[in-house]
């Protein structure tokens, strides 16, 4: 039987958080790789059973505020509030506690890292003095760190990716392995030590799901890990 993948829904924070939202590419990427996708709402009832009922968790991108202690120095979020955060944090902790696979994309990567002590910046252009990373026209290479899970999955030293983020990780503890960086030094992928599959991508690999793109191997590896979970 195909593994059942929980996908946490996002919400339209730019319009007041009145609707759940999710790009169809997430669903299509999971289905293409052989998984069965299921959307999760921000409800306590689902939180109690999701980690037991599903084989893996995908945390999508989004724009919403994180707690102040997720940020480096005295920086604070510039993003709108959301009901998503508490649900997502609990889901991630529950899946990790059972060592079930977790894949975080963009904001999902940032949370996956920060629940283990990483720190962020709310505006990478201002604090890191680099060029923009947030635009549909932006593509750049990433350098993949050797001897990481990401390197093993892709069998590559570099990869061309898209870029849709203003926030970024700026520091990671030993438990959070940096597995890729952009040429300007921005952290582009992470993985957690001591878990079968706990990987975060700063870019949106799901947007390549209909293409022949080497990064799609990450979804294949995620589903394979969920099949063994």
Residue frames relative to the residue before (quaternion, step in Angstrom):
aa qw qx qy qz dx dy dz
X 1.0000 0.0000 0.0000 0.0000 0.00 0.00 0.00
X 0.5167 -0.6487 0.4605 0.3164 3.57 -0.98 0.83
X 0.5196 -0.6489 0.4424 0.3366 3.62 -0.96 0.75
X 0.3941 -0.7049 0.5501 0.2124 3.52 -1.14 0.79
X 0.1171 -0.8243 0.5538 0.0097 3.57 -0.56 1.21
X 0.2754 -0.7449 0.5898 0.1463 3.56 -0.76 1.08
X 0.0782 -0.7690 0.6338 0.0283 3.57 -0.88 1.00
X 0.3339 -0.7385 0.5492 0.2037 3.56 -0.59 1.10
X 0.3920 -0.7158 0.5260 0.2395 3.57 -0.84 0.96
X 0.3628 -0.6783 0.5897 0.2459 3.55 -1.24 0.52
X 0.2599 -0.7475 0.5686 0.2244 3.60 -1.24 -0.22
X 0.5647 -0.6238 0.4342 0.3217 3.56 -1.23 0.51
X 0.0889 -0.8489 0.5197 0.0362 3.58 0.49 1.18
X 0.6208 0.5476 -0.3558 0.4339 3.62 1.10 -0.52
X 0.7415 0.3268 -0.2025 0.5499 3.60 1.28 -0.25
X 0.7400 -0.4656 0.2251 0.4301 3.54 1.07 0.72
X 0.4937 -0.6918 0.4216 0.3161 3.58 1.23 0.18
X 0.3706 0.7697 -0.4471 0.2651 3.56 1.11 0.70
X 0.7811 0.2408 -0.1347 0.5602 3.60 1.23 -0.24
X 0.4414 -0.6116 0.5752 0.3168 3.52 -1.27 0.46
X 0.0416 -0.7962 0.6035 0.0116 3.57 -1.13 0.67
X 0.1112 0.7676 -0.6298 0.0428 3.54 -1.26 0.49
X 0.4351 -0.6876 0.5179 0.2641 3.55 -0.88 0.97
X 0.5241 -0.6612 0.4400 0.3074 3.58 -0.91 0.92
X 0.5658 0.6272 -0.3867 0.3701 3.59 1.13 -0.55
X 0.5889 0.5617 -0.3760 0.4430 3.61 1.09 -0.59
X 0.6727 0.4964 -0.2832 0.4699 3.54 0.89 -1.01
X 0.6840 0.4927 -0.2857 0.4559 3.56 0.90 -0.95
X 0.6344 0.5304 -0.3371 0.4501 3.60 1.03 -0.71
X 0.6507 0.4992 -0.3122 0.4795 3.58 1.00 -0.82
X 0.6722 0.4930 -0.3016 0.4627 3.59 0.89 -0.91
X 0.6367 0.5357 -0.3326 0.4439 3.61 0.95 -0.83
X 0.7058 0.4584 -0.2589 0.4740 3.57 1.05 -0.80
X 0.6394 -0.5767 0.3133 0.4007 3.59 1.27 -0.03
X 0.5714 0.5909 -0.3886 0.4163 3.59 1.24 0.26
X 0.3910 -0.6670 0.5718 0.2742 3.54 -1.36 0.22
X 0.2120 -0.8217 0.5161 0.1163 3.63 -0.37 1.17
X 0.0399 -0.7740 0.6319 -0.0030 3.56 -1.10 0.85
X 0.3405 -0.7522 0.5292 0.1955 3.60 -0.83 0.97
X 0.2057 -0.7762 0.5869 0.1039 3.57 -1.04 0.83
X 0.3115 -0.7301 0.5829 0.1736 3.55 -1.00 0.91
X 0.5672 -0.5875 0.4494 0.3620 3.57 -1.30 0.18
X 0.3617 0.7493 -0.4793 0.2792 3.59 0.59 1.10
X 0.5454 -0.6414 0.4267 0.3304 3.61 -0.91 0.85
X 0.6171 0.5645 -0.3620 0.4117 3.61 0.99 -0.74
X 0.6730 0.4817 -0.3013 0.4735 3.59 0.95 -0.81
X 0.6047 0.5762 -0.3583 0.4170 3.57 1.05 -0.69
X 0.6491 0.5584 -0.3256 0.4010 3.58 0.97 -0.81
X 0.8224 0.2762 -0.1041 0.4864 3.56 0.99 -0.77
X 0.4711 0.7304 -0.4303 0.2438 3.62 1.18 -0.40
X 0.6882 0.4947 -0.3026 0.4361 3.60 0.81 -0.94
X 0.6623 0.4781 -0.3091 0.4871 3.59 1.13 -0.54
X 0.7262 0.4790 -0.2466 0.4270 3.57 0.96 -0.89
X 0.7673 0.3360 -0.1761 0.5171 3.59 1.07 -0.70
X 0.5017 -0.6918 0.4542 0.2520 3.53 -1.21 0.64
X 0.8014 0.0032 0.0087 0.5981 3.59 1.21 -0.38
X 0.2902 -0.7510 0.5754 0.1438 3.55 -1.31 0.43
X 0.0941 -0.7571 0.6440 0.0561 3.54 -1.02 0.92
X 0.1415 -0.7740 0.6145 0.0566 3.56 -0.82 1.08
X 0.2815 -0.8153 0.4842 0.1470 3.62 -0.42 1.18
X 0.6672 -0.4512 0.3945 0.4423 3.52 -1.35 -0.16
X 0.1222 0.7798 -0.6092 0.0763 3.53 -1.32 0.16
X 0.2827 -0.7318 0.5904 0.1897 3.55 -1.31 0.16
X 0.3480 0.7078 -0.5403 0.2933 3.54 -0.36 1.27
X 0.6010 -0.6074 0.3966 0.3355 3.54 -1.22 0.49
X 0.2260 -0.7284 0.6309 0.1425 3.53 -1.20 0.71
X 0.6520 -0.5075 0.3703 0.4245 3.63 -1.19 0.32
X 0.6448 -0.5470 0.3720 0.3828 3.56 -1.16 0.60
X 0.6866 0.5027 -0.3102 0.4238 3.60 0.96 -0.75
X 0.5301 0.5905 -0.4238 0.4367 3.59 1.24 0.12
X 0.6977 0.4853 -0.2547 0.4612 3.58 1.23 -0.47
X 0.5388 -0.6287 0.4644 0.3143 3.54 -1.18 0.65
X 0.8401 0.1524 -0.1307 0.5039 3.54 -1.27 0.59
X 0.7223 -0.3891 0.2999 0.4868 3.60 -0.82 -0.97
X 0.3332 0.7604 -0.4943 0.2577 3.57 1.17 0.50
X 0.1105 -0.7757 0.6184 0.0608 3.57 -1.21 0.60
X 0.6471 -0.5599 0.3693 0.3625 3.54 -1.25 0.48
X 0.2886 -0.7280 0.5964 0.1760 3.52 -1.26 0.62
X 0.5693 0.6363 -0.3538 0.3819 3.58 1.30 -0.08
X 0.5922 -0.5868 0.4118 0.3680 3.61 -1.20 0.41
X 0.5816 -0.5790 0.4315 0.3746 3.61 -1.20 0.41
X 0.0870 -0.7947 0.6001 0.0262 3.54 -1.25 0.45
X 0.4643 -0.6461 0.5280 0.2970 3.54 -1.24 0.53
X 0.5205 0.6885 -0.3940 0.3160 3.57 1.25 -0.29
X 0.6177 0.6373 -0.3615 0.2858 3.57 0.85 -0.97
X 0.7124 0.4599 -0.2869 0.4457 3.60 0.64 -1.06
X 0.6254 0.5298 -0.3328 0.4663 3.57 1.05 -0.74
X 0.6852 0.4967 -0.2897 0.4471 3.55 0.85 -0.99
X 0.6488 0.5204 -0.3303 0.4463 3.58 0.89 -0.87
X 0.6794 0.4816 -0.3011 0.4646 3.58 0.91 -0.86
X 0.6282 0.5330 -0.3365 0.4561 3.59 1.00 -0.78
X 0.6586 0.5090 -0.3138 0.4568 3.58 0.86 -0.94
X 0.6689 0.4937 -0.3079 0.4627 3.58 0.87 -0.89
X 0.6607 0.5151 -0.3140 0.4467 3.61 0.95 -0.83
X 0.6734 0.4777 -0.3002 0.4777 3.60 0.93 -0.85
X 0.6512 0.5011 -0.3244 0.4686 3.59 0.97 -0.77
X 0.6209 0.5578 -0.3485 0.4265 3.59 1.00 -0.75
X 0.7184 0.3796 -0.2292 0.5359 3.58 1.17 -0.60
X 0.3811 -0.7424 0.4530 0.3138 3.58 1.35 0.04
X 0.3482 0.6985 -0.5356 0.3225 3.53 0.90 1.00
X 0.6110 -0.6196 0.3431 0.3537 3.61 -0.96 0.83
X 0.0736 -0.7628 0.6423 0.0158 3.53 -1.14 0.86
X 0.0514 -0.7690 0.6372 0.0084 3.54 -0.97 0.97
X 0.0969 -0.8059 0.5837 0.0221 3.58 -0.66 1.14
X 0.1481 -0.7901 0.5920 0.0583 3.55 -0.92 0.95
X 0.8476 -0.0188 -0.0259 0.5297 3.59 -0.82 1.05
X 0.8156 0.0862 -0.0486 0.5700 3.66 -0.33 -1.13
X 0.6126 0.5568 -0.3420 0.4447 3.57 1.11 -0.66
X 0.6204 0.5222 -0.3345 0.4802 3.58 1.11 -0.65
X 0.6571 0.5287 -0.3176 0.4334 3.56 0.91 -0.92
X 0.6639 0.4843 -0.3153 0.4746 3.58 0.94 -0.81
X 0.6252 0.5486 -0.3406 0.4383 3.59 0.93 -0.87
X 0.6884 0.4629 -0.2784 0.4841 3.58 0.99 -0.80
X 0.7155 0.4861 -0.2712 0.4223 3.57 0.85 -0.97
X 0.5954 0.5377 -0.3913 0.4508 3.63 1.09 -0.41
X 0.7063 0.3761 -0.2592 0.5408 3.58 1.27 -0.18
X 0.7436 -0.4923 0.2031 0.4043 3.56 1.16 0.65
X 0.4500 0.6775 -0.4689 0.3444 3.63 1.21 0.06
X 0.2794 -0.7513 0.5762 0.1595 3.56 -1.28 0.39
X 0.2718 -0.7827 0.5515 0.0972 3.53 -1.18 0.77
X 0.2685 -0.6695 0.6416 0.2608 3.48 -1.46 -0.01
X 0.4266 -0.7102 0.4892 0.2725 3.61 -0.99 0.71
X 0.7909 0.1420 -0.0697 0.5912 3.61 1.21 -0.31
X 0.2452 -0.8274 0.4869 0.1352 3.57 0.02 1.28
X 0.5959 0.5662 -0.3744 0.4291 3.61 1.10 -0.58
X 0.7172 0.4544 -0.2561 0.4622 3.58 0.88 -0.96
X 0.7828 0.3756 -0.1994 0.4542 3.57 0.75 -0.99
X 0.7566 0.3599 -0.2039 0.5065 3.60 1.05 -0.67
X 0.3265 -0.7887 0.4683 0.2281 3.57 1.35 -0.07
X 0.4562 0.6284 -0.4807 0.4073 3.53 0.82 1.12
X 0.6369 -0.5219 0.4006 0.4019 3.54 -1.31 0.16
X 0.6984 -0.4671 0.3428 0.4201 3.57 -1.31 0.29
X 0.1610 -0.7576 0.6245 0.1005 3.51 -1.27 0.64
X 0.6612 0.5271 -0.2899 0.4482 3.61 1.23 0.15
X 0.5544 0.5961 -0.4440 0.3744 3.56 -0.03 1.22
X 0.5510 -0.6393 0.4195 0.3341 3.59 -1.00 0.77
X 0.6724 0.4953 -0.2975 0.4627 3.56 1.21 -0.44
X 0.5926 0.6121 -0.3581 0.3820 3.59 1.22 -0.30
X 0.0754 0.7405 -0.6637 0.0737 3.54 -0.95 1.03
X 0.0877 0.7906 -0.6029 0.0621 3.56 -1.04 0.70
X 0.5151 -0.6194 0.4718 0.3585 3.60 -1.16 0.33
X 0.1766 -0.7226 0.6435 0.1805 3.52 -1.35 0.23
X 0.3344 -0.7066 0.5858 0.2137 3.53 -1.20 0.60
X 0.2628 -0.7844 0.5488 0.1199 3.56 -0.66 1.18
X 0.4231 -0.7205 0.4964 0.2354 3.56 -0.82 1.05
X 0.4676 -0.6842 0.4763 0.2939 3.62 -0.79 0.94
X 0.8309 0.2506 -0.1905 0.4588 3.54 -1.32 0.47
X 0.5156 0.5722 -0.4567 0.4452 3.56 1.10 0.76
X 0.6533 -0.4857 0.3860 0.4340 3.57 -1.28 0.21
X 0.6317 0.5400 -0.3399 0.4403 3.58 1.00 -0.78
X 0.6417 0.5094 -0.3228 0.4739 3.58 0.99 -0.78
X 0.6621 0.5007 -0.3113 0.4626 3.58 0.96 -0.81
X 0.6577 0.5189 -0.3106 0.4491 3.59 0.99 -0.81
X 0.7835 0.3618 -0.1795 0.4721 3.59 0.81 -1.00
X 0.2188 -0.7849 0.5316 0.2311 3.59 1.19 -0.63
X 0.5677 0.5853 -0.3719 0.4437 3.56 1.13 0.73
X 0.3944 -0.6811 0.5615 0.2557 3.53 -1.34 0.40
X 0.7944 0.0628 -0.0301 0.6034 3.59 1.20 -0.46
X 0.1020 -0.7806 0.6166 0.0088 3.52 -1.28 0.47
X 0.3326 -0.7176 0.5700 0.2226 3.60 -1.04 0.73
X 0.0242 -0.8214 0.5679 -0.0462 3.58 -0.76 1.06
X 0.4970 -0.6026 0.5196 0.3462 3.55 -1.36 0.11
X 0.2214 -0.7899 0.5631 0.0998 3.60 -1.23 0.09
X 0.1028 0.8141 -0.5561 0.1317 3.59 -0.56 1.20
X 0.6012 0.5942 -0.3518 0.4021 3.64 0.91 0.73
X 0.2890 -0.7354 0.5914 0.1611 3.52 -1.23 0.70
X 0.6796 0.4155 -0.2755 0.5382 3.55 1.16 -0.59
X 0.0085 -0.7991 0.6012 -0.0033 3.57 -1.21 0.40
X 0.5131 -0.5956 0.5118 0.3465 3.53 -1.25 0.43
X 0.1384 -0.8068 0.5703 0.0681 3.57 -1.00 0.82
X 0.7916 0.0785 -0.0557 0.6035 3.61 1.24 -0.25
X 0.0622 -0.7909 0.6085 0.0150 3.56 -1.05 0.83
X 0.4213 -0.6743 0.5383 0.2795 3.59 -1.03 0.74
X 0.7287 -0.4376 0.2918 0.4387 3.58 -1.28 0.18
X 0.6260 0.5643 -0.3407 0.4166 3.59 1.05 -0.69
X 0.7136 0.3811 -0.2255 0.5429 3.58 1.20 -0.55
X 0.1975 -0.8091 0.5484 0.0757 3.57 -0.31 1.28
X 0.3067 -0.7198 0.5915 0.1951 3.57 -0.87 0.94
X 0.0991 -0.8451 0.5250 0.0186 3.58 -0.53 1.15
X 0.7966 0.0510 -0.0831 0.5965 3.62 1.24 0.03
X 0.0825 -0.7696 0.6315 0.0465 3.53 -1.24 0.63
X 0.4761 -0.6062 0.5490 0.3232 3.53 -1.31 0.43
X 0.6774 -0.4963 0.3383 0.4246 3.62 -1.18 0.31
X 0.6860 0.4640 -0.2897 0.4798 3.61 1.13 -0.54
X 0.6405 -0.5689 0.3084 0.4136 3.59 1.27 0.18
X 0.4838 0.6679 -0.4475 0.3459 3.60 1.19 -0.20
X 0.4696 -0.6825 0.4907 0.2699 3.57 -0.96 0.95
X 0.1431 -0.8377 0.5265 0.0224 3.57 -0.68 1.15
X 0.7993 0.0356 -0.0409 0.5985 3.61 1.19 -0.26
X 0.0651 -0.7829 0.6181 0.0274 3.53 -1.19 0.69
X 0.0537 -0.7628 0.6380 0.0904 3.54 -1.31 0.19
X 0.4070 -0.7105 0.5223 0.2381 3.56 -1.10 0.68
X 0.4735 -0.6640 0.5036 0.2852 3.54 -0.98 0.90
X 0.8465 0.2770 -0.1689 0.4221 3.52 -1.37 0.39
X 0.6385 0.4420 -0.3667 0.5124 3.59 1.17 0.51
X 0.5937 -0.5925 0.4044 0.3646 3.56 -1.10 0.67
X 0.7792 -0.1269 0.1127 0.6033 3.58 0.94 -0.89
X 0.2658 0.7049 -0.6160 0.2303 3.55 -0.45 1.29
X 0.1603 0.8172 -0.5113 0.2122 3.53 0.21 1.39
X 0.1075 -0.7852 0.6073 0.0549 3.56 -1.08 0.79
X 0.1497 -0.7705 0.6165 0.0625 3.54 -1.06 0.87
X 0.3853 -0.7231 0.5181 0.2453 3.58 -0.86 0.89
X 0.6913 0.4449 -0.2824 0.4944 3.58 1.09 -0.58
X 0.5064 -0.6422 0.4941 0.2950 3.56 -1.37 0.14
X 0.1628 -0.8225 0.5413 0.0637 3.55 0.15 1.31
X 0.5789 0.6131 -0.3815 0.3788 3.61 1.09 -0.61
X 0.6144 0.5648 -0.3504 0.4252 3.59 1.16 -0.53
X 0.6624 0.4707 -0.3030 0.4979 3.59 1.29 -0.20
X 0.3945 0.7880 -0.4365 0.1814 3.58 1.27 -0.15
X 0.7001 0.4496 -0.2775 0.4804 3.62 1.10 -0.56
X 0.6414 0.5164 -0.3122 0.4737 3.58 1.31 -0.07
X 0.4742 -0.5733 0.5527 0.3755 3.51 -1.37 0.06
X 0.1900 0.7799 -0.5552 0.2176 3.55 -0.03 1.34
X 0.4899 -0.7018 0.4192 0.3027 3.63 -0.69 0.97
X 0.6038 0.5809 -0.3587 0.4114 3.59 1.14 -0.47
X 0.5295 0.6318 -0.4154 0.3846 3.59 1.20 -0.29
X 0.4945 0.6440 -0.4273 0.3978 3.58 1.25 -0.23
X 0.5699 0.5941 -0.3848 0.4174 3.60 1.17 -0.47
X 0.6517 0.4840 -0.3178 0.4899 3.59 0.98 -0.76
X 0.6231 0.5340 -0.3418 0.4580 3.58 1.00 -0.77
X 0.6743 0.4888 -0.2914 0.4706 3.59 0.95 -0.89
X 0.6140 0.5478 -0.3379 0.4568 3.59 1.06 -0.73
X 0.6895 0.4645 -0.2824 0.4785 3.58 0.84 -0.96
X 0.6194 0.5310 -0.3463 0.4631 3.59 1.02 -0.74
X 0.6564 0.4995 -0.3111 0.4721 3.61 0.97 -0.82
X 0.6499 0.5106 -0.3165 0.4656 3.58 1.05 -0.74
X 0.6102 0.5551 -0.3462 0.4468 3.55 1.12 -0.65
X 0.7149 0.4367 -0.2439 0.4885 3.57 1.10 -0.73
X 0.5052 0.6946 -0.4083 0.3091 3.57 1.26 -0.42
